[in-house]
Amino acid sequence: MPQILIPPLVPVNFPLLRVPLCTLALISTASAAAVDQVTYNEHIRPILADNCFACHGSDAGDRKAKLRLDQFDSATADRRGVRAIVPGDLANSEAWQRVLSQDPDEVMPPPDSHKKPLSPAQRALLKRWIEQGAVYQNHWAFEPVARPALPAPLVGAKENGGVIDHFIAAKLSRHQLTLAPEAPREALLRRLTLDLTGLPPTPAELDAFLADYPPTTSATSPAATSTRREAAFDRVVTRLLASPRFGEHFARTWLDAVRYADSHGLHLDNVRTIWPYRDWVAAAFNRNLPFDQFTIEQLAGDLLPNPRIDQLVASGYNRNHLTTSEGGSIEEEAEARNNIDRINTTATVWLGLTAGCAQCHDHKFDPISQRDYYSLGAFFKGLADRVWDGNIPKPGPLVVLGDAKVQARLNAIDAAFPPLAAALSAKAEAAEKVQKEKAKSIEIAEVVANAAKVDTDDDTDDDTDTLSPAKPKPTPAKRTTAVSYEVVWAEDADTPYAINYGKAAPAGEWRTGPGVPVVGGQRALHLEGSQERPVNFGGGELLLIVRTTAKAFAYFQADRAQPPRAVSLQFISEQKTKRVIWGDPAAFSPEVAKDAIVAGPMPAPGAYTRLEIDAIATGLAKDKPYSGLLVAQSDGAGWWDHIGTACTSPSAAVDPLLNSGAWVTGLRNFGRAEAGLPLPHEAIFLIGLSGTQQTTEEKARVVQFHRDFIMGPLRARLEPEANAARRLLVERTHYETTLPSSLVSRELATPHPAPILLRGQYDKPGELVTPATPAFLPPLAATSARPSRLDLARWLVDSKNPLTARVIANRFWQQLFGAGLVRTPGDFGTQGDPPTHPELLDWLASELVRTGWDIKAFVRLLVTSRAYRQDSNVAPELLALDPENKLLARSSRLRLDAEVLRDQALALGGLLRPEIGGPPVRPYQPINIWEPVAFGGSNTKTYVQDHGDALYRRSLYTFIKRTAPAPAMSTFDGPSREFTCVGRSRSNTPLQALALMNDVQHVEAARTFAERLLAEKSTDTLRLALAFRSVTAREPDPTERQLLTHSLATHRAHFSRDTAAAEKILTNGESKSVATAPASEIAAWTMVTNLLLNLDETVTRN
């Protein structure tokens, strides 16, 4: 990929284009001496939480001396004449004496806690608190939201009472400070446009705003000027809130929180098709869906009465967790991990709590018990999605996104299928009687007689549908001699009545027709890429027992054009078994290959080869059960057929299970023999022969006999409903594969049990719990005996809930002001930061609820405040007092997020495409990013770059692969979306500077930006002014003009001498150059625009 070469520049002093670097220091809220009244929540709880609660808090398991310092009654209780805290009495407060102690056996916190002794300031606060009566308070965030009284209007507050400004000004006055002046008009529009749309204002938008928004020095009266300014500012806010770019920009931070991505996240990390959920989030912000409904539709859109398609798409929130189908993974462990992720995400996103500690034990710092934790998880135990996702793009449940006609047909299919399934089940029960009579003819009677068990429940975790015999009973043997035989369990795929409906598609596809090679029957299993397919030999209570002669076999034919590197077979058993590999073992993962048995070379393509493995040799113990066979291949393509077991049985009386009785044969291949035919003597003779005595023709006749005599009548009875069901399934599958669809939620009729996991271990389930909300919060108003996700969603946004409104108000504040009023957006518990302005936070939370959770109204409230519009310039004295701007005496300067940086460059270069929504795109990316972390069979193993307009879509639409996020995002602190992220970190690294200067997307944007300048303006002076104003929204000053002019001259001279370097710069990116200027001129201007795109003022929101 071409890289830009930046020639050296003459060193210059350019202070206005730099941001001074400051060492950030923690601001002291006030010295102990300056605090009039020490309060528990503001001053004392943080000290105790950091130093004491681990041993003397809410976790009963680790509590020392049965003492709780987080509760007044326990802290002040008399323990044989000793009290930890005696209000007003330092001398008799044992906790205070322990803090002062120099004895390592007495001092608190103790040395082995690895905590530092309390600082002098902390001691002074604790001392004064005890002296003032040691008054406890409930944790501020768990108290009901009460709308506080407004402070009296103060100097510096917006005329006629901007409520936000009143609260901030009241606190500033206690520090002898006032709000800063308003930012310059140009900076204000750029700030507002970036904050609401994630894009910079255009020069035309800037001109319109300056014409409409007069300066404070306007010749009109101050009152008239103020009124005109407010009206103009309100108009631009209205315009930006109405822009579709608003929804795209605000969706991004929400998608961080709910960990949306386009891949599964574990093992193969294959593609996951859930992008319609991403589009739903953006659309919800654009249409101003109230936040309470926004919450309900995501958590429980599928449970709403007659849910719309978009509400089903919204319920995809519950499908955003990491999933896997890795071989060797344990289903119970994966299910527990999935549910824990859902608990932790929901608790952080809506409640602002770090609930994860309660996975293993009662929370040490917050009142969240293990029972609370797993009771919250019980709400998600009814979800019908599969634990193992099959590594496929669309693991069900799904919703298809079609027009009204398509939706009507899908609804008709879904309505028609259950009656067919019921009829199929009823007929199968009747067919059981016929089979019993016919099966008396041979000693395998009970296996065949009990085979007709129909499972119509679409809630199953099996990847295949097989005939499922119940537990057979030995029958009197008609043959007592040992016999060698084979049982074909998989030939032509599914049983005639096990319809795979509403389940994720299993790996591979049974195909029929011209060109499909078969061993028997009419279909063969086709696998492509690295795929595994289990073939279940039994179901119900049937487990096959290992004999010393037990073997398994399968016929495999490699594709001539794409032969796999290796194939393998493995017994499915609760025992650990070795995989047997033909070909290169390294083709499989190291975990698979390390204990595998290499049986030989890869079979030659073009013809079937019989692969056979020995049960004992692979690790199965004699007389132990097994249930199936796993066939697998690595890369390439191939055909599998005629899969089964082979054994020598001592006699049917001793071993009735190991006789042919559960043939799995395709629907279309059963014979049509009439019921009641006598058992042919030829069949009895052939069955009695050992496998070595049967000719190929005789074996084929045995297979045909089984189909005609045993299965024929069953087919005749089941064929009409089975065919109808399959036609419906084929039709629905067609819609699902050809139309956009998305992962959604669906509730099971019977939820899975929800045990408390002892120490958080999946294999140590404890007491079962039912859905419930944390006991320390207001109770849930359930609408049924078992509360649902819909009840949970409504509880989260109930006005009585003290957390959600505070958490969401704080997060919107954080998005617009750079930091929340609570600086720990994911932790409103005792370990989190207290709010810098508690009354303001409560007023905002109450206002959000009062206005019906109106998001756009809330955003308007924030950005129209004087606090938001302050200048970001800071005096040295204020910087020393408040380096983190907790007092809000100025605006904060913020480094732009990854997506905004890229989108800004594309917009300035005229490259940004306006299309909204759709599948994810794959823009430029350095080579070899996906490959090192990919497995061979992954469909995200190799990054395949898009071309054309897809290269220039908004960054919101960039494909997110969790195990290898886009470098253009992760380099600039974009999260991997593996876990919830409610507040990105901000860094400034050398790698970021290198990316901004050299990444092909940025260099291409600089080139097209330069070409636009050359086309739009006629002189260097006009071009430089337009370029500077486009990126900064202001005019350059004389020094900056001089510097830019010098830079342009330097680059012109360089590229006039080195035309090859100029040509190389022009090769960055796939967009075609439309400029008519010489390459050296375009290259010189590209270097100038590249410089402007790298200014601190450009990559920062002032």
N, C-alpha and C positions, 0 to 999 in steps of 0.2 A: 504494500500500500504506500503510495507516495507520501513523503514527509516534507514538511516545510523547513527550509534552511534559513534561519534568521541571521543576517550579517550583523557584525558588531556595530553598535551605535555609539556616538560621542557621548560620554558621561555628562549628564546635565542634572541640575537641581530643579525638580518639578514638584514642589510641595503640595500644590493644589490637586494633584492626581495621585496622592498617596494618603493612606489612612495611618496615622501614628499607631504603633503597636503598644498596647497597654497590658501590663500584668494584672490579671483579674484578682481581686481580693474579696473576701467575704465581708460584707458590710455588717457592722455591729448595730443591732436595733437600737440600743442605747446602753450606756454604762449603767451598772447596778445603782450607782449613786443618783442617777438622773431619773430612775423609775419611781414614780410616786406610789403606785400600787402594783405589786407583783401579782400576776395572775397565773393560775395553774396552767391553763392551755397555752398561753403565749410564752411564758418564761420557764415553767417548771417541768411540764410534761416532756418537752424535748430533752431535757437533762436526764430525767429518770428513764425515758425510753431508750436513750443511747447507752446508758451506763448500768441500769438496774433491772429492767423488765425481763431480760433473758433468764434471770434466776428468780425474779420476784414479780412475775407478770401472770398472764392468763393461761400459759401452758402448764397444766397440772403435772405433766410428766417430768418436767425439768425444774419444778419449783423447789427452792431450797427453804428449809426451816418453816414450811407451810406459811410463808409470809408473802403477801401481795402488797406491793407499793403502788399499784395502780388503782386501789380501792381504799377509800377513807376508813371504812370499818376495820379492815384487816391491818392497815398501816398504823392505826391508833389503838388497836386492841392491846389489852394488858396480858402479857405473857410472863407469868410468875414475877410480877413486879417490874417488868421491862416493857417499854413501849418504843416501837421504831420511831414514831413521830408523836410528840405531845404538843398540840397547838399552843403557841405562845410561850413555850418553855424549851429553850435550846439545851439547857443543862441536862434535862431528863429525856431528850430525844436521842435515842440510841443511834439512829441512822446518822444524825449530825455528828455525834461523837466518833462514829466509825469513819466518816469522811475526813475528820481531822487527825485520826490516829496515824502514828508512825510505825506501829507494830504490823509487820507483814501478815500476821495471823488474824489481825483484827480489821485492818483498813479496808474500806470499800470505795470503789470496786476492788476486789482482791487481785493480787498480781497475776494469778493464773487465768484470769479472765481476759488478759491481754488488752485491757482498757487502761487508758492513761488516767492518772488522778484528776479530779475535777480542777478546772482552772480557777484562778482567783475570782474571775467574773462570775463563773458558775456557782462558786461557793457563796459569794456575796448575795446572789439572787436566792439561793436556797435558804440562806440564813434569814434574809428579810421576809421570805414567804412564811417560814415557821413563826417568826416573831409576829407577823401580821395575822396569824390564826390558822395557817395551813389549810386554806379553803380549797377543796377539790372542786373540779368542774368535770362534767361529762366531756368527752372529746368533741371539739367544736363541729367536726364534720358529721357526727352522728346525732346532733341536735336538730330538731325540726327547723326548716327554713322559715325564719320570721322576717317579714319585711321591715327593715329598720327605719327609724325616723330620719328624715333628711337633716343634714347639718345646716346651720344658718348660712345664708349667702355670704361669701367672703370675697375679698379683693382677689381678682384673678379668675373668678368663676365666670362662665359665659353668661352674658346678659339674659335675663328672664329664666335663668336657672337650668343649666345643663347639669342633670343629676350626677352623672359620672364626674364631672369637673368639680362639683361641690364636695364630694367625698374625698377626691384627691387633694383638692386645695386645703381642706380641713387638716389633713395629715401634714401637708407641706408647711402649713402655718406653724405647726408645733416645732418645726426645724428652722423657722424664719426663712422659708423659701416660698416661691410662687411658681405657677406654671410658666414654662418658657414661651417666648413669642411664637407666633405661627411660622411654620416653615415657608420658605420662598414658594411662590405659586407654582413654579416649574417643578420643584422637588415634590410638592404636595400632590400634583397630578400624577407624577411618575410613581410615587409611593402608593397612591390609591389604586391606580390601574394595575400595578404589579400585584398588590394584595388581593384585589377582587377578581382578576382574570389570569394572573400569572404571565402576562405579556406587557411589554412596554407601550406607552402611548405613541401614536404616530405623530409626525410633525403637524399634520392637519388637525388632529384632535387637540394638540397643544395650543395651536393658534386659536381654535374655537374657544377653548377654556380661558385663555388669557383675555380674549375679547369680552367674555361673559363675566369674568371674575375679577373685578377691579382691585387694584392694590389699595392698601390701607391709606395711602397718601392721596387718594382720589380727591378731586376738587369739590365733590358733593359733601353734604353734611355727614358726620360720622354715623349717625343713625341710619341715614339713607344708604350709605355705603355698606354698612353692616347687613342691612336687609337684602340688598342686592347680592352681596357675597354669599349669604346663607342660601338664597334661592338658587344661585348659580351652582353652588357646591351640591345642593340637593339634587339638581338636575343631572349632574354628572354621576352622582351615586346611583340614581335611578337608571341611567343609561347602562352603567356597568353591571348592575344587578340583573338587568334584562338581557344581557349578552349571554349567549350559550357558552361562552368561555368561562363564565362564572361557575357553572356547574362542573365543567371539566376540572377547573383549578381546585375547587373545594372537595371534589370527589377524591382527589389524590391523597389528602391527609386522612380521609376516612378509610380509604383502601389500605393505607399503612396500618391503621388501627385494627382492621378486621383481617389482616394478613392475606389479602387477595393476591393470587399469582396465577400464572398460566401453566404450571407444572405441578405434579403430585408432591414433589418435595423430598422423597426418600428413594434410596436404591436406584432404580432406573430413572427416576425423576422424569417420567414421560409427560407428554402433552396432556393437559386437562382442559376441557372445553367448558368454561364458565364465564367467558367474556361478556355475555349478556347481563350478568349481574353487575359487572363494572359499569356498563352503559346505563343500567337502571339507577345506580347511585348518582351518576352525573345528571341524569334526567330528573331525578327526585330533587336535587338541589335547584335545578333550573326551574322546575314548576313549583318550587317552594312548598314541597310536601312538609306539613308540620312534623316536628321532630318526634312527637309521640307516635304518630302514624308511621313515620320512617322507622322507628324502633319496632313497632308491632309487626309490620310487614316483613321485616328481616328475620326476626326470631320466630314468627308464627304465621307468615302469610298463607301457608297451606292450610291452616286451621280456621281461617276466616270463612264465614258462610259464603258459599259459591265463589271461591276466590277467582279473581281475574288472572290472566296469564302473567301480567306484570307483577302481581302479588306473589305468584308462584316463583317467578324469577328472583324476586327479592328474598325469598326464603333460602336461596342459595347461600346466604350468610353462614348457615349451619354446615356448609360443605367446603368451607375454605381451609380446613385443617390439613396437615400433612397426612398422606396415606401411602401405603405400600402394598405390594404383593410379593415381596422378596421371599425366595425359597428358604425354608427353615425358620421363617418368622412364626411366632406363636400367636394364634388368633386372640386368645384372652389378653395377652400382653398388648397387642396392637389396639384392641378395643378399649382397654384401660387408658392407653396413651391418647387415643383420639378424644375420649371423654374428658380427660384431664385438660387437654388443650382447649376444649370448648368451655370448661369451667373457668380456667384462668383468663381466657380472652374476654368472656362476657363480664367477669368481675372487674377487669381492668377498664374495659371500654365504657361501661355504663356506671359502675360503682366507684371506679378509681381506687380499687383495692388490690393489694398484692396477696391474693388468696392462696397462692401456690404453697406457702408454708404449711397450710392445713392439709395438704395431700398426705403427709406422713404423721402429723401430730397436731394438737391444738396450736393455733397461731401464738407465738411467743409475745407478740406486741399488740395485736388487735383481737377483739373478741370474736374470732371466727374459730369455731370448734371443728374437729374432723367430721362430726355429724352434720354440721352446717355445710361443709364443703361437699360431701358426697350427696347430701340431700339436694343441693343446688345442681349437682351433676345428674340427679335422677330425672330432671326435666328433659334431658336429652337422650334418655335411655329408650325412648319410644321411636327414635328416628330409624327409618327403614333402609338407609344406605348401608352398603356392605362394608365390613371391616377391611377385607382385602379388595382392592379396587380393580384387580385384573390388569393393571398397568395400561388400561385403555383410556381413550380420550373422554368417553362419555359413560362412566359407570352410573347406572340408574340409582334412584329415580331421576327421570328427565322430564322436561317440558319442551315440546316442539314449538318453534316460533313461526307460525304460518298465518295466512290470511284467514278471514272468517270462514271461508269454505273448507279450508284444511282443518281448522279447529273443530268445525261441526263434524267432519268425518272422523277425526280422532276421538271425539266424544262418543260417537256412535260405536266405534271399535271397542272402546273401553267399556261401554255399556253392554255390548254383545258378548264379550268374552266370559264373564262370570257364569251366565247360564249354560254356556257350552261346557265349561269346566265342571259344573255340577252334574250335567247329563253324562259327561264322560266318566266321572267318578262312579255314578250309579250303575252305568252299564258295565264297568270294570268289575264291580262287586258281583253282578250277575254272571259275568263270564267266568268268575272264579269257580262256580259250581261245575261248569262244563269242563274246565281244565282238570278239576279233581277226578272226574270220571275217566277222562282220557288218559290222565297221567298214571292211573293205577296199573297200566300195562308195563311200566318199567320201574326199577327200584328208586329212581330219582323223584318219585311222586310228590313228596311233600315240598321239595324245593320248588318245583314247577307250580304246584297247587297254591302255594302261598305267595307266588310272585306278583299277583295282580293287585298291588297296593298303589293307589293313585294319590299323589300329593298335588293338590291344586293350590296350596298356599304359596303365594309368590314371595314370601319372606323366607328365603333359604340362602344359606351360605355356600351351597354346593356349586361348583363350577360346571358340573356335567349332570345330565339327567340319565339315570340308569334304572334298569329293572331292579326292584328292591325287595328281595325275598324276606319274609319274616323268619323267625327262628324255626328251622325245620326239625322234624322228629324222625329218628331212624325208623325204617320200615323193614319188615321181614325180607331178607335177602333172597333173591331168586338166583343170584350168581355169587358164589363164594370164593371164586378164584381171583388171584391178583390180576389186575388189568392196567395197562398203560393207556392213557387217554389225554385228550386236549379239550379245554373248554374255551371257546371263543367268546369273550365278553364284549368286545367292541368291534362291530363290523356294520357299517352303514349308520352309525351315530345313534340317535335317540331311540327310546322305546316308542311304541305306538301311542302311548297315552301320556307320557311325561312331557307336557308342553312347556317350553322355556319361555314364560311370559312375565314381563315386569321385572326381569332379572338382568344383571349385567351379562353381556355376551361372553361366553367362555373363549379361551384362547383358540385360535385356529378356526377352520371352517370345513365342514363336511361337504364335499362337492361331488357333483355327478355330471355326466354328459360327455361329449366327444373330447378326447384328449386326456381324460382323467384315468390314470392307471389304477386298477383294482386287483386285489387278490381274490376276494369273494364279494358277492353282492354287486351293487352298482355305484357305491360312493366310497370315497377315501378322504381321510383327514389331511388337510393342507395346512402346514405351518410355514410362516415366513418371518425371517429375522430370528432373533433370540426369543423363543417362546417355549413355554412349558404347558403340558396338557395332562391333567390327572384323568385316569380311566378308573372309575370306581367299580370294583368287582361285586360289591354288595351294598345293602342298605338295611334299614330296620335293625334287627338284632343279629344279622348275619355277619360273622367274621370267619374268614377262611383260616384253617389251621395249617401251620407249616409241617410238612413231612420231609423226611431226609431227601426225598427225590423231587421236591417241589421246584419248579422252574416257572419263569414267565417269559413270554415271547412277544415280539412285534415284528411286522414286516415294514421295511423302510426303503424308499426309493428317492435318491437325491436328484434334484433338478439339474439338468445338464448345464444350463446357463449360469445358475447361482447355487452351486453345491455348498452346503454348510461346511464349516471347518471341523465340526464334531457333532455327534449325536450321543444320546445316553438313555439308559433305562434305570429305574429305581423303584423298589417296592415301597408302597405306602403303608406305614405301620407306626404305632406308637413307639416302637423300638427305633433306635438310631440305626439306619441302614446306609451302606455305601452305594454310591452311584457307580454304574458301569459305563465306561466311555469308549466309543469307537472314534478314532481320530485324535486331534491335538487337545490334550487336557487343558492347555493354557487358554483355549477358546472360552472356557467357562470361568467363573469368578474363582479367585484363590480359595474361598471358603468351600466351594464345591469340589475343586480339583485336588485339594491337599489329601483327602482320604479316599479318593476315587480309585476304582480298579480299571486299568486300561486293558480292554479286551482285544484290541487290534486296530488296524488302520481304518480310515474312513471308508465305508462301502462305496464301490464304484457307482457313478450315476447311471441312470438310464434303465435300471432294472431293479426289481424288489430283491432285497437281501433279508433273510431271517436273522434277527437279533435275538439272542437268548441269554438269560441270566439265571444263576443258581441262587435259590433263597438262602441256603446256609452260608454260601461263600460271601454273600453281601452283608452278612451280620445278623440275619434273622435267626432266632433260636428255635430249636425243634419244639413242636407243640405250642408255639406262640402264634397269636393271630396276625393276619394282615388283611388289608381291605382293598388294595388296588395297586395300580402301576402308574408311574409318572414317566411320560415320554417327553424328551426335550431335545432341542437342537440349538446350535449357536450360529447365528448369522445365516445367510443364504435362504434356500427354500427347499422343501421336500414333502413327500407324501408318506402317510402312515396308514396301515390297514391291518385287519385280522390280528387283533391284539387279545392275548389271553393267557391261560395258565396250562401247564403240562405237569403230569404226575403219574406215578404208578401207585394205585390204591391196593391195599391188601385185600379188601373186600368191601362191598357196598354196605354190609351190615356194620362193619367197623367204622367206615368213613363215608357216610351218605353225603356229606357236604361236597366232597371232591368229585362228584359225578356231574356230568353235563346237565345243567338245569336252569341257568340264568342267562341264556344267550341274549345279547343286546343287539338287535337287528333292526335296520331302518324300516320305517313305516311302509315305504313303497315296495318292499321286497318280500313281504310275507306271502306265503302261498294262499291259495283259495280253496283248499280241500274242504269238503263238507264235514260237518260235525258228526260224530258217532262212528267214524270208520274204525274197523278193527286194526289193531297194531300189526303191521305187516311182519311176517316171519323173517323176511329179508332184513328188516330193520333190527329185529332182535339179534339176529346172527351178526350183523355188522357192528352193533354196539358192543357185543361181547368180544369181538376181536381186539387184540392189542393194537396200538397205533402203528407198530412196525409191520403188522400183518395186513393192514388195510392198504389197498392201492389208492392212488390219487383219485381215481374215479369213484371208489367205494367211499372215501372220505366225503367227496362232494355229495354222494347220495344220502349220507347221514345228515349232512347239513340241510339238504333239501327236505328230507323227511321231517326234521325238527320244525322247519317252517310250515310245511303242509299240515302235519298231523297235530302238532301242539299249538302253533301260533295262528294257523289259518282262521279258525273260528273266532278267535279273539279279534283279529283284524276285521272280520266281517261285521262284528257287533260295534266296534269302535270307529270304524273308518269314516262314517259321515261326520260325526262331531269332531274327530281328530283332524280331518281334512279342512273342515270349516275353521277350526281354531288355528290351524297352521296358515291358512290363507290370511286370516286377520293379522297374525303375527308377522307374516311376510310384508303385508301392506304397511303395518305400523313401523317396522324396521326400515322400510323404504323411506318413509317420511323422516325418521330419525337420522338417517344417514345422508339424505339429500338436502334437508332444510336445516337452518340453524337451530340449535337446541342448547339447553343449559341444565346444569345440575340443580336440583331442587330438593326440598324436604318433603317427606311423607311420613305419616304416623302409622306405626304398627297397631294392629288390633290389640295385641298383648305386649306391653313393653318388656324389655329385658330386665332382669332383677338388678337392683342397685345396692351392692354391698359396700360397707366401709372397708377399704383396703388397709389392712394392718401394716403400719409403717409404709404405706403407699405401695405395697408390693402386690402385683396383679394376681399372684398365685396364693395369696393369703387373705381370702375374703372373710370378712367378719359379719357383723349384724347387718341385716337388710334394712334399708331406709326407703322412704317414699319422698316424692318431690316436696320440697319446702324451702323457704327463703331463710337467710340467717336470722337466728333467734333474737339478736340484739337490735334488729331493724323492725319497722312496723310490720304487722302480720299481713299475710297474703289473703286477698279476698278471692277464694276459689269458686269456680262456677260448677264444679262437679266433685265427686268423692275423691278422685285422683286429680290434683291440679295439673294443668297442661302448660305447654310452652306459651300458649296464648295468655294464660293467667300470669305467667312470669313476666311476659312483655308488658302487660298492663300494669303490673306491680312496679316495674322499673320506672315507668313514667307517671305513676300516681303522684299527686301533689304532696302526699304525706311522706313519700320517700325522701329522706334528707340528703341523699347523695347525688342522684342522677342530674338534677337541675344544676347543682353546684359544679359537678364534674364537666358537664357539657358547656355551661357558660364560661368556665375557666378555659376550656380548650379552644373555644372561638376567640376568647381574649388572647390566648397564646398565639394563635394563628395571625392575628392582626397587630399585636404589640410586640411579638418576638419572644415573650416569656409570660407565663400565666401569673395570675395573682397568687396562685399556689404553684411554686416552682417545680413541684414533683407531680406532674399531671397524672401519672399512673399510680400514685400513692397518696391518698387522702387519709391514710391511717396515722397512727401515732409516730411512725418513723418518717413520715413525709414532712415537708416544710409546712408550717402554718401559713395562712394567707397574709400577704403584706397589707391588704386592705380588707379585713374581714367583713365590715359592714357593707362595703361596696359589692363584694362577692355575693353576699346574701341578697342585696337589693337586685343585682343582675339575675340571680337564680329565680327570685320571685317574679321578676318582670318577664323572664322567659316563659314561665308557666302562665302568668296572667294574660299574656298576649296569645295564648293558644299554641305555644311552642313554635312561633313564627320565626323561622331562621333568617329570612331576608330582613324582617323588621329588626331583629336583634343585631344583625350585622350593620344595618343602617344606624342603629343607636350607637354602636361603638365607633364607627368611622366618622360620624358627624360631631363627635365630642371634641372639645378643644384639646383634651389630653392626647388624642390620636394625632391631631394636626400640629403638634408642637415641633419646633426646630430640633434637629439632632445635634447641633453644635453644643459643646459642653465646656464650661469654664474649668480650669484646673482645680479650683476649690471644690466645685461640685463633684468632679471626678474623684477627688480624694475622699470626700464624704460618702459618696454613693456610686462606686465603680460599676455595680451591676444594675443600676437604675431601678432599684426596688421602690424608691419613693415616687418614681414617675414624674420627676421634675423636668423631663426632656423626652424626646423621642429616641428610640434605640436604632442604631445602625445595624442592619442585619445582612449577612452574606446570603445571597440567593440560593435557593434549593437547587438540586441537580437538574430537575426537570425544567425549572424556570430558566436556568442558565442556557440550556440547550435550545429551548423554545424561543428565548429572546434572540439568540444568534440566528436561528432560522427565520424569525420574523424580520429582523433587520436586513438579512440577506435576500428577502423576498422569496424565500423557499418554502415557508410554512404552508402546509396544505390545510384547507378549512374543513374537510370532511369530519363528521362526528360519528363516533361509534364504529363497531365492526370488529372482526377478528384482530388479534394482536399482530403487529408488524415487526420485522427484523431489520433494523437499519444497520449502518456500518458498525463493525466491532472488530477489534484486533483479532488476529488469528490465534487459534489454539487456546481459547478460553474455556469452551465447553468440553473439549476432548479429554483433557487430563482428569476430569472428575466423572467421566461418563463410563457406563458399562456398555459392553459390546452390543447388547440387544436393545439399547435405548433408542427411541425415535428423537431424542434430543442429544444424541451422541455427537453429532456434527452440526455446527452452526451454518445454516444456509441463508445467506443474506438475501433480502428482498431487493427489488430494483424499481425504478420509476418513482411514482408519487409516494409509495410506501416508505421511501427513505426519509420523507420530509413531513410525516405525520407528527402530531403532538406527542410528547414523551409519555403521556398517560397511556398511549396505545402500544408502547414498546413491550415486546414479549418479556415476561419475567420468569426466568428459570431459577428456581430457588437455590439450587446447589452451585449456580454460577451466574449471579446477577450481572446485568449489563454493566460493563466497566464505566460507561459514561454516567451511570447513576451511582454505583457503589463508591467510585473515587470521590464523589462529592457528598458522601454520607447518606446516600439512599439506602434504606434497609433491604434485607434479603427477602422479607415477607415470610420468613419461616415462623416468626412469632409476632405477637402484637407489638406495635410501636406507636405510642401516643405522643411522642416528642422526639424528633430527630436531634442528633448531636450536630454541632457546627464546628468545622475545623478549617484550617488554612494550611495546606501542605505543599511542599515542592512538587509532588506528583500532580496536584490540581493545576498548578501553574503550567507544568509541561503539557497537560492535556488541553488546557485552554489555548495554548500557543500552537500545538502540533497535531491534535486530533483531526482526522480528515473531515469530520462534520463541521468543526469550527473553522478550519482553513477554507473549506468550500464556501461556507457562509460569508467569510471575509472576502473571498473572491467575487461572489455574486453581489455583495454589498458594494464592492469597488466598481463593478460594472454598472450598477444602478447610478452611482455618483457620476461616472463618466457620461452616462446617457442623459442625466437630468440637468446637470449644470455645466456651464460653459467655461468657467475659470477655476483655477486652483483655489482661490480664496473662497468662492462660493461653495465649492465642493467640500473643502475642509470644514467650513462652518456648518453645512448641512450634516456632514458625517458626525461631527462632535455633538450637535444638538440632537441627532437621532438616538445616540446612545446614552446621553446624560440628561436630555430634556432642557438644556440651557445653552446659552451662547458661550463660546470660549472667550477667556480674557486675553489681553494682549500677549502675556507670557505664553499662554497655551497655544495661541495662534503661531507665535514664533517657533515654538518647539515643533509643532506639527509640520510647519513649512520646512524646517530644517530636516526633519525625518524624511519627508517626501523627497527632498533633493538628494539626500544620502542614498536612498534606495534607488532612485532613478540612475544615479551614477553607477551604482553597483550592478544593476541589471543590464545597463547598456553595455557594460564590459562582459557580462556573463549571461548571454542569452539562453544558454542551456539551463541555467538555474531558474531563469524566468519561465521557460517552457515547463520545467518540472513542477513549479508551483501551480501552473494552470491545469495540471493533470489531477489535482486533488478533487475527488468527488465525481459523480456520474452526470451531474447537470451540465448541459451543453453551454459553452460560452457564446453569448450573443453580441459581445462587444466587437467593434471594428478597430479598436485601438491596437497598436503593436503589443506583443506579449510582454515586452519589457515595461511598458507603461501600465498594463493591467497588474503585473507583478508588483510594481512599486506601490500602486494604490492598495493592492491586497495587503502589503506589509503595514501600511498606515491603518487600514481598517482593522487588521488583526491586532495592532497595538491598541486601538480604541476599544475593541471588544475585551481586552485584558485589563483595562483600567480598574483600579479598586472601585471607583465611582460607578463603573458599569456593572460589576459583579456584586455590588452592594445596593441594598435598598436603604436610602437615607431617610 
